[in-house]
Amino acid sequence: MNDNGHDTDPLWYQAISAVTQYSNNLRRFTEHGQLYGWAVMHGLDGPDLWPKVKYEMRRQLGIDFDQIRAATHAARRAAIAHADTGPALRLWAAADHAQQSFAVCGPHGVVWYDNLSLDDWWYRGDQPTAELSAAHRAIWLAGRARTLARFGAARLTLHLSSQEITPRALAGSIERARLAVTVEHVDATTNHAVEWCRKPGRHVTTELADFVEKDEPQDPPATSTAPQPDDGKAV
């Protein structure tokens, strides 16, 4: 234990014990999202406990969470700066709070439709947050398709009917997805996703061809950045 009295504090004891117990798992993690996800899973992410856990990861294992996070953000921004070398994607997203459902459509048809639930990261049981969730989900899916197609970054034009949703509101998802995003607001009558978010059932695809116009090149360039694992919604 520490010789500075930390082991007499219940929170310090919990942090020390958790990092010691899961040290082998923590050493295998390469991204800050994986580290934070582990903390959330084990109830170690509270404002009083999480700083202690980060300290113990540094002290015991030499894992600097803040440094890893900064490096990850820098790498994402660098990739997005070269998004014009990747494909141009286009999506429409919509949600229906009454049906608790959402849909995302590409240039050639629907790419994702499913139910919303109150354990969703953004959905809070009303129409505005249902629309926000659909927008975040569209960006996540586009990023997933980009990753699987082995492009380092891509451009996305996202059509939304909610006038309140801006790229700033989507910034975290945009960076994680390594996308340069343009949001275009469209009338609900021209948003292809509106009809689909009211249909029963579910469907999802991550084939890049379903996200791009027919004349867009889809072969990744030789200099394409190798794909990185998605780190979920946290931090």
C-alpha positions in Angstrom: 0.0 0.0 0.0 1.0 3.7 -0.2 3.0 5.1 2.7 1.3 8.5 2.5 -1.9 7.5 4.3 -3.9 7.0 1.2 -4.6 3.4 2.2 -6.6 4.7 5.2 -9.1 6.5 2.9 -11.8 4.1 1.7 -11.8 5.7 -1.8 -8.1 5.5 -2.1 -8.2 1.9 -0.9 -10.8 1.1 -3.5 -8.7 2.7 -6.3 -5.5 1.0 -5.2 -7.3 -2.4 -5.0 -9.0 -2.1 -8.3 -5.9 -1.1 -10.3 -3.9 -3.9 -8.6 -6.6 -6.5 -9.2 -7.1 -5.6 -12.9 -3.5 -4.7 -13.7 -3.1 -7.3 -16.4 -6.3 -6.1 -18.2 -5.3 -2.5 -18.0 -1.9 -3.1 -19.5 -3.5 -4.6 -22.6 -5.6 -1.5 -23.2 -4.2 0.9 -25.8 -6.8 3.7 -25.9 -8.2 6.0 -23.3 -11.8 5.0 -24.1 -11.0 1.4 -23.2 -9.5 2.5 -19.8 -12.5 4.8 -19.1 -14.9 2.1 -20.2 -13.3 -0.3 -17.7 -13.7 2.3 -15.0 -17.4 2.8 -15.8 -18.0 -1.0 -15.9 -16.6 -1.3 -12.4 -18.2 1.8 -10.9 -14.9 3.7 -10.6 -15.8 6.7 -12.8 -17.3 9.1 -10.1 -15.8 12.6 -9.6 -14.2 11.6 -6.3 -12.9 8.2 -7.3 -11.9 8.5 -10.9 -8.9 10.9 -10.3 -7.6 8.5 -7.7 -7.9 5.6 -10.1 -6.0 7.6 -12.8 -3.3 8.4 -10.2 -3.0 4.7 -9.3 -2.8 3.7 -13.0 0.2 6.1 -13.3 1.8 5.0 -10.0 1.4 1.2 -10.3 1.4 0.7 -14.1 2.9 3.7 -15.7 -0.3 4.3 -17.6 -1.0 8.0 -18.0 -4.6 8.3 -19.0 -4.5 12.1 -19.7 -1.5 11.7 -22.0 -3.1 8.8 -23.9 -6.3 10.8 -24.3 -4.4 13.9 -25.6 -2.5 11.7 -28.1 -5.8 10.1 -29.2 -7.5 13.4 -29.8 -4.5 14.8 -31.7 -4.4 11.7 -33.9 -8.1 12.0 -34.7 -7.8 15.7 -35.5 -4.8 15.0 -37.8 -6.8 12.4 -39.7 -9.8 14.7 -40.1 -7.5 17.4 -41.5 -6.9 15.0 -44.4 -10.6 14.0 -44.8 -10.7 15.4 -48.4 -8.5 12.4 -49.4 -11.3 10.0 -48.4 -14.7 9.3 -49.8 -17.7 11.7 -49.6 -20.5 10.2 -47.6 -24.1 11.4 -47.5 -26.8 10.4 -44.9 -30.3 11.5 -43.8 -31.3 10.9 -40.2 -34.6 11.2 -38.3 -36.4 10.0 -35.2 -39.9 9.6 -34.0 -40.3 9.9 -30.2 -43.9 8.6 -30.4 -42.7 5.4 -31.9 -39.4 5.5 -29.9 -37.5 4.7 -33.2 -34.9 6.2 -35.5 -33.6 5.7 -39.0 -30.6 6.6 -41.1 -30.7 6.6 -44.9 -28.0 6.8 -47.5 -28.1 7.7 -51.1 -29.4 4.3 -52.1 -31.8 3.6 -49.3 -32.0 2.9 -45.6 -28.8 1.8 -43.8 -30.1 1.6 -40.2 -33.4 1.7 -38.5 -34.2 0.4 -35.0 -35.8 1.3 -31.6 -34.6 4.0 -29.2 -34.5 3.3 -25.5 -34.1 5.4 -22.4 -30.7 3.9 -21.7 -29.5 5.6 -24.9 -26.6 8.0 -24.3 -28.6 11.0 -25.8 -32.3 10.1 -25.8 -34.2 11.5 -22.8 -37.7 10.7 -23.7 -38.7 13.6 -26.0 -38.6 14.5 -29.7 -35.6 16.9 -29.6 -33.3 14.3 -27.9 -34.7 11.5 -30.1 -33.5 13.6 -33.1 -30.2 14.3 -31.5 -29.7 10.5 -30.9 -30.4 9.8 -34.5 -27.8 12.3 -35.6 -25.2 10.9 -33.3 -26.0 7.3 -34.4 -25.7 8.3 -38.1 -22.2 9.7 -37.4 -21.2 6.6 -35.5 -22.4 4.4 -38.3 -20.6 6.4 -41.0 -17.4 6.2 -38.9 -17.8 2.5 -38.5 -18.2 2.0 -42.3 -15.2 4.2 -42.9 -13.1 2.1 -40.4 -14.1 -1.2 -42.0 -13.3 0.2 -45.5 -9.8 1.1 -44.2 -10.0 4.9 -44.9 -8.2 7.1 -42.4 -11.0 9.7 -42.6 -13.9 10.7 -44.7 -16.3 13.6 -45.4 -20.0 13.3 -44.4 -22.9 15.5 -45.4 -25.6 14.8 -42.8 -29.2 15.9 -43.6 -31.3 16.6 -40.5 -34.8 18.0 -40.1 -34.1 19.4 -36.6 -32.9 23.0 -37.0 -31.4 23.0 -33.5 -28.8 20.3 -34.1 -25.4 21.8 -35.2 -22.0 20.3 -35.7 -21.0 21.7 -32.4 -23.6 19.6 -30.7 -22.2 16.5 -32.4 -18.5 17.4 -32.0 -17.6 14.4 -29.8 -19.1 11.8 -32.1 -17.6 13.6 -35.2 -14.1 13.4 -33.8 -14.4 9.8 -32.7 -15.7 8.9 -36.1 -12.8 10.7 -37.9 -15.2 12.6 -40.2 -15.4 16.1 -41.5 -19.1 16.7 -41.2 -21.4 19.3 -42.8 -24.9 19.4 -41.4 -27.6 20.5 -43.8 -31.1 21.1 -42.5 -33.9 19.8 -44.7 -37.7 19.8 -44.6 -39.1 16.6 -43.1 -41.0 16.0 -46.3 -37.7 15.6 -48.2 -35.9 13.7 -45.4 -35.9 10.0 -46.6 -35.3 8.8 -43.0 -38.6 10.1 -41.6 -40.7 7.3 -43.2 -38.2 4.6 -42.3 -38.1 5.6 -38.6 -41.8 4.7 -38.4 -41.5 1.2 -39.8 -41.4 -1.8 -37.5 -38.3 -4.1 -37.3 -34.7 -3.3 -37.5 -31.8 -3.3 -40.1 -28.2 -2.1 -40.2 -25.4 -2.2 -42.7 -21.8 -0.9 -42.7 -21.1 -1.4 -46.4 -19.4 1.8 -47.5 -21.1 1.6 -50.9 -24.4 2.3 -49.2 -23.1 5.6 -47.9 -21.6 7.1 -51.0 -22.9 8.4 -54.3 -22.5 6.1 -57.2 -19.7 8.0 -58.9 -17.6 8.3 -55.7 -14.4 6.3 -55.6 -14.4 3.6 -52.9 -10.9 2.1 -53.1 -8.8 3.3 -50.2 -5.7 5.2 -51.1 -2.3 3.6 -50.4 -1.6 6.2 -47.8 -4.8 5.5 -45.9 -4.5 5.5 -42.1 -4.9 2.0 -40.6 -8.2 1.7 -38.8 -8.3 2.1 -35.0 -10.8 0.4 -32.7 -13.9 2.4 -31.8 -13.8 3.7 -28.2 -17.5 3.9 -27.6 -19.3 7.0 -26.4 -17.3 7.8 -23.3 -14.7 10.7 -23.1 
